[in-house]
Each structure stands twice: as C-alpha cells, then as structure tokens.
Amino acid sequence: MLIDYLPIFIFFVVAVGFALFTIVASAVIGKRKVTPQKMLPYECGMDPIGQARNPFSVKFYVIAMLFIVFDIEAIFIYPWAVIFRDLKVFGLVEMAVFIAILLVGFIYVWKKGALEWE
C-alpha cells in the first residue's frame, strides 16, 4: 500500500533537493561585492528620506484581507460552476447560502466603513 505513494515521495525529494541545490549554488557561485549603494534601502531609485520603519495604517491590512476573502470566494465558485449540472437544485441552494453569507459580511464591512479610503 505504501508503494503507491512512492512517486509522490520521489517528487517531493526531487523538488526539495532542487530548491536546496539552487540556494547553495547561488551562495557559492554568486558574486558578493558589498557597496554602499547596494546597502541603501530601495525606494524607487530615490535617496531614502527618514526612517524605513514608518508604521502603516491598519486600513492597508484590512483591505488586503478583504481582497483575499473575496478572491477565495471566486476560487470556490469556479469548481461549483463546472459541476453545476450534476449538483442540480442542491448545488444551487448551497451556493446561494455561501453567497448570502459573504454578502452579509460584505455589507457589514461596507457599513463599518472599512472600504472608505481617506
């Protein structure tokens, strides 16, 4: 029974081995010439002004999390649409419940003002 998983194990070993090999090879072969210009923090080619560790507004993170939630919604809808005919009414009701839950969350976020960009 375990022999059935041998190809997966071999693939995993090859993938990890390749990743480790490329990291080690780049460390050994790559050039490492440290210059003051390379040690500057990157800011679109301009000279840095002030601290590099300025705090970001929480709204950036909230918008990013909301984007991920609604992006995952689209990922769940695609496979449902592919097998929609096989699911019949049950699949339609289940997806309607899923969309309704997300819609309630979206309306809540909208009313709280999380989508306002000021």
Wavefront OBJ file of the C-alpha trace (Angstrom):
o trace
v 0.000 0.000 0.000
v 2.826 2.425 0.781
v 4.406 1.661 -2.598
v 1.546 3.645 -4.191
v 2.918 6.805 -2.551
v 6.469 6.250 -3.830
v 6.103 8.589 -6.873
v 4.804 11.376 -4.618
v 7.709 10.870 -2.213
v 10.225 10.871 -5.085
v 8.675 14.068 -6.481
v 8.873 15.705 -3.039
v 12.531 14.687 -2.617
v 13.424 15.985 -6.095
v 11.608 19.299 -5.501
v 13.248 19.905 -2.107
v 16.619 18.792 -3.478
v 16.347 21.175 -6.423
v 15.400 24.071 -4.143
v 18.296 23.382 -1.789
v 20.707 22.924 -4.703
v 19.791 26.274 -6.282
v 20.114 28.104 -2.952
v 23.521 26.568 -2.213
v 24.720 27.049 -5.805
v 23.778 30.729 -5.817
v 25.545 31.244 -2.485
v 28.710 29.538 -3.730
v 28.834 30.822 -7.314
v 27.188 34.254 -6.947
v 29.130 37.497 -6.622
v 29.115 39.151 -3.221
v 30.552 42.599 -3.613
v 29.083 44.852 -0.940
v 28.957 48.524 -1.887
v 27.395 51.438 -0.018
v 24.953 51.873 -2.898
v 23.726 48.286 -2.545
v 23.237 48.664 1.179
v 20.762 51.564 0.827
v 17.087 50.685 1.260
v 15.278 50.621 -2.066
v 12.797 53.464 -2.551
v 12.091 53.697 -6.278
v 15.577 54.892 -7.133
v 15.327 57.963 -4.907
v 17.516 58.705 -1.922
v 15.836 57.488 1.265
v 14.195 60.141 3.419
v 13.554 59.467 7.095
v 13.135 56.099 8.783
v 12.494 52.962 6.776
v 10.256 51.610 9.541
v 7.330 54.013 9.361
v 4.099 52.418 10.582
v 1.384 51.704 8.020
v -2.269 52.393 8.603
v -4.312 49.346 9.572
v -6.594 50.072 6.610
v -3.942 48.699 4.242
v -4.066 45.353 6.011
v -7.865 45.318 6.257
v -8.224 45.956 2.528
v -5.669 43.225 1.800
v -7.524 40.705 3.976
v -10.856 41.611 2.385
v -9.336 41.169 -1.053
v -8.121 37.707 -0.077
v -11.531 36.716 1.317
v -13.404 37.761 -1.811
v -10.711 36.313 -4.057
v -11.131 32.950 -2.340
v -14.864 33.277 -2.942
v -14.182 33.368 -6.666
v -11.930 30.317 -6.336
v -14.797 28.380 -4.707
v -17.343 29.485 -7.295
v -15.372 28.223 -10.304
v -15.402 24.477 -9.453
v -19.059 24.793 -8.461
v -19.846 26.260 -11.883
v -18.024 23.400 -13.607
v -20.185 20.716 -11.957
v -23.358 22.786 -11.613
v -25.470 20.465 -13.774
v -24.567 17.437 -11.653
v -25.484 19.175 -8.386
v -28.924 20.262 -9.544
v -31.073 22.188 -7.020
v -28.990 21.142 -4.010
v -25.883 22.778 -5.507
v -27.822 25.921 -6.321
v -29.148 26.225 -2.767
v -25.719 25.570 -1.238
v -24.100 28.235 -3.406
v -26.914 30.662 -2.610
v -26.237 30.141 1.115
v -22.485 30.629 0.536
v -23.051 33.842 -1.444
v -25.560 35.091 1.144
v -23.059 34.630 3.973
v -20.405 36.503 2.018
v -22.901 39.203 1.089
v -23.793 39.724 4.751
v -20.075 40.036 5.536
v -19.589 42.465 2.663
v -22.492 44.642 3.784
v -21.150 44.625 7.347
v -17.696 45.712 6.163
v -19.227 48.364 3.952
v -21.376 49.787 6.779
v -18.380 49.830 9.145
v -16.522 51.993 6.604
v -13.639 49.583 6.054
v -13.762 50.239 2.313
v -13.519 54.017 2.670
v -10.146 55.260 1.513
v -9.355 58.543 3.218
l 1 2 3 4 5 6 7 8 9 10 11 12 13 14 15 16 17 18 19 20 21 22 23 24 25 26 27 28 29 30 31 32 33 34 35 36 37 38 39 40 41 42 43 44 45 46 47 48 49 50 51 52 53 54 55 56 57 58 59 60 61 62 63 64 65 66 67 68 69 70 71 72 73 74 75 76 77 78 79 80 81 82 83 84 85 86 87 88 89 90 91 92 93 94 95 96 97 98 99 100 101 102 103 104 105 106 107 108 109 110 111 112 113 114 115 116 117 118
